[in-house]
Amino acid sequence: MSVLEKLTSADAIALEDQYGAHNYHPLPVVLNRGEGVYVWDVEGKKYYDFLSAYSAVNQGHCHPKIVSAMIAQAQTLTLTSRAFYNDKLGVYEEYITKYFGFDKVLPMNTGAEAVETALKICRKWAYEKKGIPENEAQIIVCEGNFHGRTTTIISFSNDENARKNFGPYTAGFIKIAYDDIEALEKAISASKNIAGFLVEPIQGEAGVYVPSEDYLTKAKALCEANNVLFIADEVQTGIARTGSLLAVCGNCSCENHCEKQSGYVTPDILILGKAISGGAYPVSAVLANDPIMNVIKPGQHGSTFGGNPVAAAVAMAALDVVTDEHLAQNARKLGQIFRSELAKYIETSNIVTLVRGKGLLNAIVINDTEDSETAWNICVKLAENGLLAKPTHGNIIRFAPPLVMTEEQLRDCIAIIINTLKAFEL
């Protein structure tokens, strides 16, 4: 194809099919521009984005403040590696630790890298501080989890599509039911070698499962009583997505910086990614206090790109946007409207059984089996009607628009969703 020829959607899809690994199954939409809550395909059709790159684009597509920070830094200094200091990293480290209320941060690039980092810190702490015999530490995880796709992480996944034929698997993990305090208590009491409990405050990939209101509080108390590290994976739920700065904030009223008010569950290790950069650049972070983070010494863990100047500048700008534009408050308000309006529709629907979620992380469950194509077909029709969403686990559709959405835009989207669903009523 000549470089002067315009690429059509069919051309782009054919190129990916021929030259790219087939590790994704995208909707047949080819995007080439985004602004705020909207994206456009190569033919110029406009869509509401109701996935936000799996909650990475909380601040909206191509937010001018974030893009400006990225461009300015990219024109000055992009990468030094950690072999040297740079003039942005320390400023960023002070900014983010104060923003979330921790002593130290270990900067990484992707969510999976950050989870792996947290696991390593937890194990090293267990051997050097808790006194667990080396190589015997165990970390409790939850069934239905999604923490990434590295070999270690898929070792404790129960998604066979993610696991099968990727073994042998990494040992040292105990799986328990999600939102089950008795299961957690039993697992902790069964062994003296429990180092940590890794949990998503809301299970996003599993279908936006919101646990019982007191689950995280009780889980943290159990961990604290047994000298077990509580590790919160907020890669998807963090950065105002659920109507609070972090999902572990519960119903705290602190909106912009963690003040650890009543109801806040303090993780021993906090994992962040995705929206920490507003979707502009790969940035992730692991935060902890000194007694935990100080087990990491020079040469024991790192990343060539982790903490690079562009990442630091982008992350600070992205978090400024969350504060300045009151995105947590907006997500809380719009989320309540979304669930209320969908619930009204569901009362008389036979195609949707329920809506659930928190803030602007929501999902509907389609009245069909997990192996059916109904949810996929609904998403294809939603795209035709100008709204992009994606199924998860077969019969669940996740809805997670950028948090800069207005109420008027949200109500327009609700109308599109309901009208599309009506066409599938049995």
N, C-alpha and C positions, 0 to 999 in steps of 0.2 A: 504493500500500500504506500502510495506517495505521501510524504509528510504534508503536502498541500491539500490532500483530500480530507474531508470532514469525517471523523470517526462516528459511525452510527452505533446505537445500542447493540444491534446484532453483531457488528464488527468487534466491538469491545468484548462481548461475551464469548465470541468465537476465539479471539486471541487468548483470553484467560483459559479457555477450555483446552486449547492446543498446547500452550507453553507453561501454564501454571499447574502446580500440584493440585489435585482435586480434594483438598482438605476442608473446603467449605461448600455450602449449598445455598448461595444467595438467592434472594428474590430477583426476578429478571428486570432489574432497574439499574441503569448505569448513570451514576451521578458525576457531575463535573463542577458544581458550584454550590456554596452554602452561605447563608447569612441569617444570623439569629435563629429562629425556629424553623426556617425554610431551607430546603435543598432543591436543586433543579437538575434534571437529567440532560443528556447531551442533545436531545431534541427540543429542549427548552421548557418541558413540563415542570410545573412547580408542585412541591409536596410539603406537607407538614412532616417533620421528622419526629416520630414517636418512639425512637429507640435511642437516640443521642449517643451512637457508637457505644452501646452498652453502658450508658451513664458517664461517658468520658467528656461529653460536650454539654455539661450542665450550664455553662456560661453562654451557650449559644455558639453557632458556627462563626468562626473568624471574628471573634470579638476584637474590636479595634485596639483596645488597651493591651490585650495579650499579644496580638500580632505585632503591634508597635514595639513592645518590649523585646520580642523575639528578633525582629529585624535589627533593632538598634544593637543588641548584643552580638548578633551574628556578623555584623559589620565591624565589630571591635575585636572580639576573641571568642572562638567557639569551643576549643578543647585544649586542655593542658595535660590531661591525665592527672592522677593524684600523686604523681612523682614530684609535683611542685604545688605550691599554693597558688590560688588565684584570688582576685579582689572581689569576687561575687559569692563564693561558697560560704565563707564565714558569716557574711551579712544574711544570706538565705538561712543558714542554720540557726542563727539567733532569731530570725523572723518566724520560722516555722515552729521552733520549739516553744516560743512564747505564745504563738497563735493557738497551739493545741495543749499547752500546759505540761510539757515534759522537759527533762534535763538535756537530752541529747537526741540527735537524729543520725541515722545511717542512710545516706541517699543512694537510691538505685534507679533503674530505668523502667522496668515493667512490673506489673502486678505479681506475676509468677516469681520474678527475681526477689521481690520484696517478701513474699511468703517463704521462699527458700531461706532468705536471710533470717527471718524471724525463727524458723525452725532451728537453724544453726545456733543462733544466740541462745535459744531456749535450752538446747542440749548442752552447750558449753557451760551455761549457768548451772545446770543440773549437776554436772560433774564437779565443777570447781567451787560452787557455793552451797548446793544442797547436799552434796556428798553421795550422790548416786554412783555406783560403780561404773566405770567407763564402758561404753557400748551397751549399757542395759537400760538407758533412759527410754521411757514410753511417753508418747503424746496422744491425748484423747482427741478424736475428731468426730464429726457428726455424719450420719448417713444422709445422702442427698446433697453433700457438700459440693461446691465448685470453688477451688482455690487456684486453678491453673492447669497447665498441661505438661509440666516437666515430669521426668520419670519418677521422681520421689513423690510428687503430688498425686499423680494418677495411681500410685501404689495404695493410697487410702481413699480412692474414689470407688463408688459402687455403680458407676455408669460404665457398663460393659463396652459401650461404643468407644469410650475414652481409654479403656484398659486392655481390651483383648489383643493379644499378640504383641504387647509391648513389654512383657516381663523378661527376666525375673524382676520382682518387685522389691522395693525397699522395706525392710522390717522396722519395727519400733512404733507402730501406730495401733490404737484401739478404737474401733468404730462403735458408736452408740447412737440410739435414736435421737433425733433433733427435738428440742422442746420437751425433754424428759429429764427432770431433775433427779428422779429416783435412779435412772440409768447412769447419770453422771456420778451420783453419790456412790453407787455400787462399784463403778469402775475405779474411782479414786481409792476406795477402801480396800479393793482387792489386791493392790500392789503398793509397795513402798517406793517403787521406781517411777512414779508418775511425775513427769517434769512439767507438762503444760496441757492446757485445754485450748484448742484452736477452734474458733467458731465464727460464723457469719451472723451478725445481729439480725439480719433478715436474709433468708436463702433466696437469692435472686434468680440464678440460673435454674434452680429446681422448680421455679414457678411462683416466685414472690411469696414465700411462706413467712408470715409474720408470727413469731412465737408468742406465748402467753406473756401478759404484761409484766409479770414478776420473774420471768425465766432468767434473764441476764443478771438481775440483782441477786437471785438465789445462787446462780452458777458462780458468780464472782465471790460470794460469801463462802461457798464450799471450797473454792480454790484457795482463798486467803487462809481459811482454817487449816488447810492441809499443805501449805507452802507449795502450791502448784501455780504456775504462771498462767494468767488469763490472757489469751492472745486474741485480739479482735481483728478480723479481716474486714476492713471497711473500704476495700478497693472499689467496690460498686456502690455500697450504701453511704459512703462518706461524702463530705463536701456539699452538705445541704440537701442532698437528694431526697431524704425522707422527712423533710420539714424541720430538722435540727441540723446543726453543724455536723454532728456524727449521729449514727443510729443508736449508739450506746448512750447518747444524751437522754434517751427516754422522752419525757415531757418537760425537760429543762427549758427555761425561758432564755438562757444565754444563746444569743443568735450569731455573734460574730467571732468571739474568742472563747475558748473553753474556760469557764469560771467554776466548773465542777460543782454545780448547785445540787440541791436535793433531787434525787432520781437519776443522777449521772452515775454510770458504772465506769469506774476507772480501770482501763485495761493495763496490765503490766507491760504488754507490748502492743502497739497500735500499728496496723499495716494500712498504708494509703497508696493510691495510684489513680489512674484514669483522670478524673476531673481536677486533680491537683495541678494539671497543666491546661485545663479547659479544652483538651483534645488537640492542642497545638504541637505537642512534643512529648516523647515518652519520658515520663517522670514518675517515680514512685519513691516511697520513703518508709522507713521503719523507725518508730519513736519509742523510747523507753527512758527510765530514770537511771541515774549513775550506777546504783548497785547491780543492775542488770547489764546495761550497755557496756560498762567498763570491763567486762570479761573479754571483749574483743581488743586484741593488741595488733600492732603493725604487722602486716603480712599475712594475717589470718583470714581476712575476707576483704573483698573489694570488687571494683568494676572500672574498666577504662573510662566509660562514659558517665558513670554514676557521679552526680554532683558537678557536672560540667557547667561552665558559665551560662550557656544558653538555657539549660534546664533551670538553673537558679533564678534567672531573670524572669522566665516564663511563669514559674510556680508562684513567685511573689505577686506578679501581676494578676494571675488567675485567682489567687486567694483574696487579693484586694477587691476584685470584682464581686466575689461572694459577699464581702462585707458592705461595700459601697451600694450595691444594688439590692440588698436585703433578700437574697435568694432563698434563704431558709424559710423566712416568713411567707414568701410567695409560694413556695412549694407546699407548705402546710395548708395555706388557704385554698389553693387550686386543687390540691389532692382531695380535700373534703368535698369540694364541689363535684369533682370527677366521680368519686365513689357514690355520692348521694344520687347523682343523675343516672348512673349506670344501674344502681340498685333499684331505682324506680322502674326502669325498663325491664330488668330481670324478673320483676314480680309477675309479669305476663308473658315472659319469653319461654320458649321451649328449646332454644338453641344455646342459651347461656345459663349456667347453673349458679354462678356466683362471681362477685368481684371482690378482690382483696388487695391490700397494700397499705402503704404509709407514705405521706407526702406525695411526691410525683413518681413513686415507684409502685406501679400497680399491675394487676393481671386479671384477666377474666378466664374462667374455665368453660370450655366448649362442651356441650352435651354430646360427646362422642368418645370413642375409645382412643387410647394413646397412639394406636397404629393407624388411625384413620387420617385422611387428607383434608378433613373439614377445616381445621384451623389454618392450614396452609392456603387452602382455596379462599378463605375469608381474607387472609392477608394479601393475596393477589388482587382480590376485588377492592380492598381498602386502598391499595396502590393505584388502581384504576380511578378511584374516587379522590385521589390526592392526599393520602395519608400513609406513611410507611411504618409498619410494625412487623414483628417476626414471631413465629411460634417458638415455644420451648417445651420440651417433653411432650411433643405430639399434639395434645389437645388444650394447651394453655397458650394464651397470647399475652405477651408482656407489653405494657405501655409506659414509656419513660421519656417524655418530651424534654427539651431544654428548659431549665428553670427560669429563663427570661420570658417565658410565655405570658401573655396577658390573659385576663379573664375572658375577654371577647374572643380571642383566638381559641382558648380552651373550649368555650361553648360551641364554636364553629366545629371544632374537632369532635366533640361529643355527638353533635348532629350527624357528622360523617360516619362515625362508628356505629351509631344506632341504626341509621338508615341502611348501612351495609349489612348489619346483622339481620335486619328484618327480611332481607332478600334470601336468607338462609333458613328462615323459620320453617319447621317441619309441617 
